[in-house]
Amino acid sequence: MAISEILEVEQPVSKDNIDELGHVNNEVYLHWFMNVASFHGTIAGWGLDRLVKEGAGWMVRSHYIEYLGQVRLDDSLRLRTWVETAEKATSERHYELLNTATGRVVCRGKTLWVWVNYKNGRPGRIPQELIDSFRSWKYTEAIAEQWKNYLVSGKVS
């Protein structure tokens, strides 16, 4: 059973995302995944400002991405993410990117995160307060507008 509810947002495709082959470049998917993970953490109360203040936070151990279809400039997309597990010092986050017109998953992935003390660089136990924040987090309609603002400013309003 997942730790958090699913966060689902619209993911725009811009000309900058398109490569010479006319589809979204593979590196862009990772950027989108990291961006929505950061947003999810922020709206759950664990944004970068708090992590710096706490002196500990997330570092990536590994990424896995499976490309299942091409995405082009005119495609309409939904990006989904959730925290699947949180145990000791590691947490696994999952992602899905769906083509809105077809309902097909065009890309999916997961990231294994490690909770690290920023001063000594060593893994530490994930705070129970953080796990509880993701367990109690609930999707609201206001999140769609916050996501749009986040894409422009990098901040949650």
N, C-alpha and C positions, 0 to 999 in steps of 0.2 A: 504494500500500500504506500502510495506517495506521501511525502512529508507535507507538501503544499498543494493547494488548489492549482489548477492550470491558469496561467496568465495567457490571454489571447489578444493580440493586437494586429492592426493593419500594418503591413510592411511595404512602404513605397519602393518602387524601382526607379532609379534615376539613370540618366545617360552615363554618368560617371561609373555606374556599376557594370556597364556592358563592355565586353572585350572585343577583340578583333573578329571573333567568330559570331558575333551578334547575339550572344547570350550573357547572362550574369557570370562574371569571373568567379572561379572557385573560392578565391580568397575572401570575396565579399560575404559569402555565407558565414564564414567564421566571424567576421566583423559584426554581422547582424546578430549572431548568437551571443557574442560577448556583450553587445550593446543592450539586448533585452535582459540578459542576466544581471547586468549592472542596474538597470531600471527596476527590475523585480526586487533586488536587494534594497534599493532605495525606498520604494514604496512600502516595503515590509519593515522599514525602520532601521536598516543596516546599510546605509550609503557610505561612500568613501570618507566623508567627513567624520562619521561616527567610528569607522574602522581605524582611522588615523588616531583619533582621540583614545580609543581602546588600546592602541598599540599592537593590534593583531588583526589579521584578516586573511583573505583568500589568495592563494597562488595556484596556478594551474599545474597539475601533474601530467594530464594527458587530454587530448581531444580525439574524438572519433566522429567522422562525418561520412554519411552515405548519400551520394548524389543519385536521385531516382528519376529525374527529369530535368529538362532545360527550362530556364526562366528567361523570358524576353522582356523588352522594355514595356510593352503594353499589358503585361500580365498583372492581375490583381492578386495579392498574396495575403495570407493570414499567418502570423508567426506565433507559435505556441511554445511555452516553456513551463517547467515545473521542477521542484526539488524532489528527486526520487528517494534518496537516502541521505542520512546524516548519522555517521557512526564514528565515535572516537574523534579522530582528527581529519576524516575525509567525508566528502559529500559528493554525490553524483547528481548532476543536473541534466535533464533531457530537453530536447528541442525538436519541433516539427515545423516545417514550412509547407503550407498548403496552397495550391492554386485555387482561388476562390471560385472561378468559373467551372472547374471540373470536379472540385472536391478532392483531387488526388494529392497525396503527399509527394512533393517534388524533392525534398531533402529532409533528412533527420540526422540527429547527432546527439552526442552526450559529452560532457566534460567532467573529469574527475578533479575536484578541487581539494586542496589541503589547507587546513587552518594553521597559520604560521604566526609566531611571535615576530613582530617587525624588528625588534632590537637584536635578537640573537639568531634569527633565521631558522629556528627550530619549530617543528610541528608541535601543536598543543591541542588539548581537547576543545572541541567546538562548544561554546557556551550554551548551556541549556536554554537560556533566555533567547538566544538567536533561533534555536530550533523551535521553541514555543511561538516566536513571532511569525515564522513561516507556517506553522500549523494553524494559527488563528487568523492569518491573513485571508481576507475575502475580496473577491472581485466586485467592483462597483462600476457603474456607467461612467463616472467621472474619470476613470483610468484611461479611457480612450483619448480624451482631450489632453490629459497629462502626458501621455505617450507622444502625441503630436508635438507638444511643446518641448518635450525632452529631446526629440529628434532635431529640433532647431537649436535649442540652447544648451543641451546637456544637463539641464537642471529640472527637477520636479517642482511644479508650482502648486 
